[in-house]
Amino acid sequence: MIRPSVQESFSRYAACIEACNACAAACLKCAAACLEEPDVRKMTRCIALDMDCAGICALASSYMLRNSEFAALVCEDCAEVCKWCKEECEHHDSWHCQECAKACAACMDACLKMTA
């Protein structure tokens, strides 16, 4: 099987790359804002998931950008981490958690399309 060129792959992956980058940014913003919450202890799981999600989103984006043969596998894992992060953020009423949950949902959907 002949793999598509990087340019062809970028066109195919463009929406997912954009969703992954937006999610990584939202997660980092959420983690930073969680650290400023009055009761940081209750935000520890949210912060940890934000950091994990930001990391795997950046990784998925890089795999797609370089047309890695493992991009779909990383996207599958990224969708799973986004699901967990989204669910955690939905438990919190803060604006940053709600924004993060939306970005995670969009990224999860985009990554699942890459694995289909």
Biotite code that builds the C-alpha atoms (Angstrom):
import biotite.structure as struc

atoms = struc.array([
    struc.Atom([0.000, 0.000, 0.000], chain_id="A", res_id=1, res_name="MET", atom_name="CA", element="C"),
    struc.Atom([1.339, 3.409, -0.943], chain_id="A", res_id=2, res_name="ILE", atom_name="CA", element="C"),
    struc.Atom([1.068, 5.949, 1.851], chain_id="A", res_id=3, res_name="ARG", atom_name="CA", element="C"),
    struc.Atom([-0.277, 9.376, 0.932], chain_id="A", res_id=4, res_name="PRO", atom_name="CA", element="C"),
    struc.Atom([2.170, 12.266, 0.845], chain_id="A", res_id=5, res_name="SER", atom_name="CA", element="C"),
    struc.Atom([2.539, 14.556, 3.842], chain_id="A", res_id=6, res_name="VAL", atom_name="CA", element="C"),
    struc.Atom([0.625, 17.263, 1.954], chain_id="A", res_id=7, res_name="GLN", atom_name="CA", element="C"),
    struc.Atom([-2.271, 14.885, 1.198], chain_id="A", res_id=8, res_name="GLU", atom_name="CA", element="C"),
    struc.Atom([-2.291, 13.660, 4.782], chain_id="A", res_id=9, res_name="SER", atom_name="CA", element="C"),
    struc.Atom([-2.285, 17.173, 6.172], chain_id="A", res_id=10, res_name="PHE", atom_name="CA", element="C"),
    struc.Atom([-5.446, 17.913, 4.192], chain_id="A", res_id=11, res_name="SER", atom_name="CA", element="C"),
    struc.Atom([-7.039, 14.762, 5.583], chain_id="A", res_id=12, res_name="ARG", atom_name="CA", element="C"),
    struc.Atom([-5.901, 15.485, 9.139], chain_id="A", res_id=13, res_name="TYR", atom_name="CA", element="C"),
    struc.Atom([-6.350, 19.281, 9.183], chain_id="A", res_id=14, res_name="ALA", atom_name="CA", element="C"),
    struc.Atom([-9.572, 19.366, 11.225], chain_id="A", res_id=15, res_name="ALA", atom_name="CA", element="C"),
    struc.Atom([-8.251, 16.851, 13.741], chain_id="A", res_id=16, res_name="CYS", atom_name="CA", element="C"),
    struc.Atom([-4.923, 18.667, 14.102], chain_id="A", res_id=17, res_name="ILE", atom_name="CA", element="C"),
    struc.Atom([-6.817, 21.902, 14.748], chain_id="A", res_id=18, res_name="GLU", atom_name="CA", element="C"),
    struc.Atom([-9.061, 20.192, 17.340], chain_id="A", res_id=19, res_name="ALA", atom_name="CA", element="C"),
    struc.Atom([-6.064, 18.600, 19.066], chain_id="A", res_id=20, res_name="CYS", atom_name="CA", element="C"),
    struc.Atom([-4.178, 21.902, 19.248], chain_id="A", res_id=21, res_name="ASN", atom_name="CA", element="C"),
    struc.Atom([-7.251, 23.737, 20.557], chain_id="A", res_id=22, res_name="ALA", atom_name="CA", element="C"),
    struc.Atom([-7.832, 21.028, 23.150], chain_id="A", res_id=23, res_name="CYS", atom_name="CA", element="C"),
    struc.Atom([-4.221, 21.078, 24.323], chain_id="A", res_id=24, res_name="ALA", atom_name="CA", element="C"),
    struc.Atom([-4.451, 24.856, 24.788], chain_id="A", res_id=25, res_name="ALA", atom_name="CA", element="C"),
    struc.Atom([-7.778, 24.609, 26.646], chain_id="A", res_id=26, res_name="ALA", atom_name="CA", element="C"),
    struc.Atom([-6.392, 21.900, 28.921], chain_id="A", res_id=27, res_name="CYS", atom_name="CA", element="C"),
    struc.Atom([-3.295, 23.914, 29.799], chain_id="A", res_id=28, res_name="LEU", atom_name="CA", element="C"),
    struc.Atom([-5.444, 26.977, 30.470], chain_id="A", res_id=29, res_name="LYS", atom_name="CA", element="C"),
    struc.Atom([-7.764, 24.888, 32.640], chain_id="A", res_id=30, res_name="CYS", atom_name="CA", element="C"),
    struc.Atom([-4.898, 23.376, 34.636], chain_id="A", res_id=31, res_name="ALA", atom_name="CA", element="C"),
    struc.Atom([-3.427, 26.830, 35.288], chain_id="A", res_id=32, res_name="ALA", atom_name="CA", element="C"),
    struc.Atom([-6.803, 28.216, 36.338], chain_id="A", res_id=33, res_name="ALA", atom_name="CA", element="C"),
    struc.Atom([-7.476, 25.179, 38.561], chain_id="A", res_id=34, res_name="CYS", atom_name="CA", element="C"),
    struc.Atom([-4.271, 25.979, 40.434], chain_id="A", res_id=35, res_name="LEU", atom_name="CA", element="C"),
    struc.Atom([-5.769, 29.349, 41.333], chain_id="A", res_id=36, res_name="GLU", atom_name="CA", element="C"),
    struc.Atom([-9.020, 27.880, 42.697], chain_id="A", res_id=37, res_name="GLU", atom_name="CA", element="C"),
    struc.Atom([-9.614, 28.456, 46.443], chain_id="A", res_id=38, res_name="PRO", atom_name="CA", element="C"),
    struc.Atom([-9.604, 24.706, 47.165], chain_id="A", res_id=39, res_name="ASP", atom_name="CA", element="C"),
    struc.Atom([-6.860, 23.352, 44.921], chain_id="A", res_id=40, res_name="VAL", atom_name="CA", element="C"),
    struc.Atom([-7.028, 19.920, 46.544], chain_id="A", res_id=41, res_name="ARG", atom_name="CA", element="C"),
    struc.Atom([-10.464, 19.239, 45.081], chain_id="A", res_id=42, res_name="LYS", atom_name="CA", element="C"),
    struc.Atom([-9.047, 20.079, 41.639], chain_id="A", res_id=43, res_name="MET", atom_name="CA", element="C"),
    struc.Atom([-6.089, 17.664, 41.684], chain_id="A", res_id=44, res_name="THR", atom_name="CA", element="C"),
    struc.Atom([-7.681, 15.040, 39.438], chain_id="A", res_id=45, res_name="ARG", atom_name="CA", element="C"),
    struc.Atom([-8.823, 17.732, 37.031], chain_id="A", res_id=46, res_name="CYS", atom_name="CA", element="C"),
    struc.Atom([-5.322, 19.198, 36.875], chain_id="A", res_id=47, res_name="ILE", atom_name="CA", element="C"),
    struc.Atom([-3.733, 15.778, 36.326], chain_id="A", res_id=48, res_name="ALA", atom_name="CA", element="C"),
    struc.Atom([-6.175, 14.900, 33.539], chain_id="A", res_id=49, res_name="LEU", atom_name="CA", element="C"),
    struc.Atom([-5.704, 18.341, 31.967], chain_id="A", res_id=50, res_name="ASP", atom_name="CA", element="C"),
    struc.Atom([-1.949, 17.759, 31.819], chain_id="A", res_id=51, res_name="MET", atom_name="CA", element="C"),
    struc.Atom([-2.321, 14.227, 30.442], chain_id="A", res_id=52, res_name="ASP", atom_name="CA", element="C"),
    struc.Atom([-4.844, 15.383, 27.860], chain_id="A", res_id=53, res_name="CYS", atom_name="CA", element="C"),
    struc.Atom([-2.720, 18.331, 26.741], chain_id="A", res_id=54, res_name="ALA", atom_name="CA", element="C"),
    struc.Atom([0.233, 16.007, 26.320], chain_id="A", res_id=55, res_name="GLY", atom_name="CA", element="C"),
    struc.Atom([-1.534, 13.377, 24.249], chain_id="A", res_id=56, res_name="ILE", atom_name="CA", element="C"),
    struc.Atom([-3.267, 16.017, 22.127], chain_id="A", res_id=57, res_name="CYS", atom_name="CA", element="C"),
    struc.Atom([0.112, 17.537, 21.277], chain_id="A", res_id=58, res_name="ALA", atom_name="CA", element="C"),
    struc.Atom([1.459, 14.062, 20.537], chain_id="A", res_id=59, res_name="LEU", atom_name="CA", element="C"),
    struc.Atom([-1.475, 13.189, 18.270], chain_id="A", res_id=60, res_name="ALA", atom_name="CA", element="C"),
    struc.Atom([-1.082, 16.466, 16.408], chain_id="A", res_id=61, res_name="SER", atom_name="CA", element="C"),
    struc.Atom([2.620, 15.803, 15.837], chain_id="A", res_id=62, res_name="SER", atom_name="CA", element="C"),
    struc.Atom([1.951, 12.279, 14.569], chain_id="A", res_id=63, res_name="TYR", atom_name="CA", element="C"),
    struc.Atom([-0.590, 13.576, 12.080], chain_id="A", res_id=64, res_name="MET", atom_name="CA", element="C"),
    struc.Atom([1.615, 16.481, 10.994], chain_id="A", res_id=65, res_name="LEU", atom_name="CA", element="C"),
    struc.Atom([4.416, 14.125, 10.057], chain_id="A", res_id=66, res_name="ARG", atom_name="CA", element="C"),
    struc.Atom([2.083, 11.529, 8.532], chain_id="A", res_id=67, res_name="ASN", atom_name="CA", element="C"),
    struc.Atom([3.113, 8.779, 10.929], chain_id="A", res_id=68, res_name="SER", atom_name="CA", element="C"),
    struc.Atom([1.772, 5.332, 10.185], chain_id="A", res_id=69, res_name="GLU", atom_name="CA", element="C"),
    struc.Atom([0.757, 5.235, 13.870], chain_id="A", res_id=70, res_name="PHE", atom_name="CA", element="C"),
    struc.Atom([-1.359, 8.423, 13.770], chain_id="A", res_id=71, res_name="ALA", atom_name="CA", element="C"),
    struc.Atom([-4.656, 6.515, 13.968], chain_id="A", res_id=72, res_name="ALA", atom_name="CA", element="C"),
    struc.Atom([-3.463, 4.564, 17.015], chain_id="A", res_id=73, res_name="LEU", atom_name="CA", element="C"),
    struc.Atom([-2.423, 7.724, 18.824], chain_id="A", res_id=74, res_name="VAL", atom_name="CA", element="C"),
    struc.Atom([-5.724, 9.380, 17.861], chain_id="A", res_id=75, res_name="CYS", atom_name="CA", element="C"),
    struc.Atom([-7.599, 6.450, 19.369], chain_id="A", res_id=76, res_name="GLU", atom_name="CA", element="C"),
    struc.Atom([-5.746, 6.883, 22.665], chain_id="A", res_id=77, res_name="ASP", atom_name="CA", element="C"),
    struc.Atom([-6.190, 10.654, 22.468], chain_id="A", res_id=78, res_name="CYS", atom_name="CA", element="C"),
    struc.Atom([-9.958, 10.237, 22.131], chain_id="A", res_id=79, res_name="ALA", atom_name="CA", element="C"),
    struc.Atom([-10.005, 8.075, 25.256], chain_id="A", res_id=80, res_name="GLU", atom_name="CA", element="C"),
    struc.Atom([-8.010, 10.564, 27.343], chain_id="A", res_id=81, res_name="VAL", atom_name="CA", element="C"),
    struc.Atom([-10.196, 13.424, 26.049], chain_id="A", res_id=82, res_name="CYS", atom_name="CA", element="C"),
    struc.Atom([-13.281, 11.486, 27.170], chain_id="A", res_id=83, res_name="LYS", atom_name="CA", element="C"),
    struc.Atom([-11.924, 11.141, 30.714], chain_id="A", res_id=84, res_name="TRP", atom_name="CA", element="C"),
    struc.Atom([-10.835, 14.783, 30.872], chain_id="A", res_id=85, res_name="CYS", atom_name="CA", element="C"),
    struc.Atom([-14.195, 15.973, 29.526], chain_id="A", res_id=86, res_name="LYS", atom_name="CA", element="C"),
    struc.Atom([-16.090, 13.936, 32.097], chain_id="A", res_id=87, res_name="GLU", atom_name="CA", element="C"),
    struc.Atom([-13.970, 15.274, 34.956], chain_id="A", res_id=88, res_name="GLU", atom_name="CA", element="C"),
    struc.Atom([-14.281, 18.887, 33.814], chain_id="A", res_id=89, res_name="CYS", atom_name="CA", element="C"),
    struc.Atom([-18.050, 18.541, 33.513], chain_id="A", res_id=90, res_name="GLU", atom_name="CA", element="C"),
    struc.Atom([-18.180, 17.954, 37.294], chain_id="A", res_id=91, res_name="HIS", atom_name="CA", element="C"),
    struc.Atom([-16.891, 21.488, 37.928], chain_id="A", res_id=92, res_name="HIS", atom_name="CA", element="C"),
    struc.Atom([-18.856, 24.695, 37.417], chain_id="A", res_id=93, res_name="ASP", atom_name="CA", element="C"),
    struc.Atom([-15.891, 26.949, 36.713], chain_id="A", res_id=94, res_name="SER", atom_name="CA", element="C"),
    struc.Atom([-15.698, 28.643, 33.307], chain_id="A", res_id=95, res_name="TRP", atom_name="CA", element="C"),
    struc.Atom([-12.314, 27.104, 32.507], chain_id="A", res_id=96, res_name="HIS", atom_name="CA", element="C"),
    struc.Atom([-13.531, 23.571, 33.173], chain_id="A", res_id=97, res_name="CYS", atom_name="CA", element="C"),
    struc.Atom([-16.617, 24.105, 31.011], chain_id="A", res_id=98, res_name="GLN", atom_name="CA", element="C"),
    struc.Atom([-14.478, 25.462, 28.151], chain_id="A", res_id=99, res_name="GLU", atom_name="CA", element="C"),
    struc.Atom([-12.090, 22.554, 28.542], chain_id="A", res_id=100, res_name="CYS", atom_name="CA", element="C"),
    struc.Atom([-14.932, 20.018, 28.486], chain_id="A", res_id=101, res_name="ALA", atom_name="CA", element="C"),
    struc.Atom([-16.177, 21.467, 25.182], chain_id="A", res_id=102, res_name="LYS", atom_name="CA", element="C"),
    struc.Atom([-12.708, 21.385, 23.637], chain_id="A", res_id=103, res_name="ALA", atom_name="CA", element="C"),
    struc.Atom([-12.205, 17.805, 24.833], chain_id="A", res_id=104, res_name="CYS", atom_name="CA", element="C"),
    struc.Atom([-15.534, 16.733, 23.317], chain_id="A", res_id=105, res_name="ALA", atom_name="CA", element="C"),
    struc.Atom([-14.628, 18.310, 19.965], chain_id="A", res_id=106, res_name="ALA", atom_name="CA", element="C"),
    struc.Atom([-11.184, 16.696, 19.994], chain_id="A", res_id=107, res_name="CYS", atom_name="CA", element="C"),
    struc.Atom([-12.601, 13.315, 20.974], chain_id="A", res_id=108, res_name="MET", atom_name="CA", element="C"),
    struc.Atom([-15.045, 13.448, 18.043], chain_id="A", res_id=109, res_name="ASP", atom_name="CA", element="C"),
    struc.Atom([-12.339, 14.543, 15.592], chain_id="A", res_id=110, res_name="ALA", atom_name="CA", element="C"),
    struc.Atom([-9.944, 11.821, 16.760], chain_id="A", res_id=111, res_name="CYS", atom_name="CA", element="C"),
    struc.Atom([-12.619, 9.133, 16.533], chain_id="A", res_id=112, res_name="LEU", atom_name="CA", element="C"),
    struc.Atom([-13.197, 10.129, 12.889], chain_id="A", res_id=113, res_name="LYS", atom_name="CA", element="C"),
    struc.Atom([-9.488, 9.519, 12.245], chain_id="A", res_id=114, res_name="MET", atom_name="CA", element="C"),
    struc.Atom([-9.751, 5.979, 13.590], chain_id="A", res_id=115, res_name="THR", atom_name="CA", element="C"),
    struc.Atom([-12.822, 4.991, 11.560], chain_id="A", res_id=116, res_name="ALA", atom_name="CA", element="C"),
])
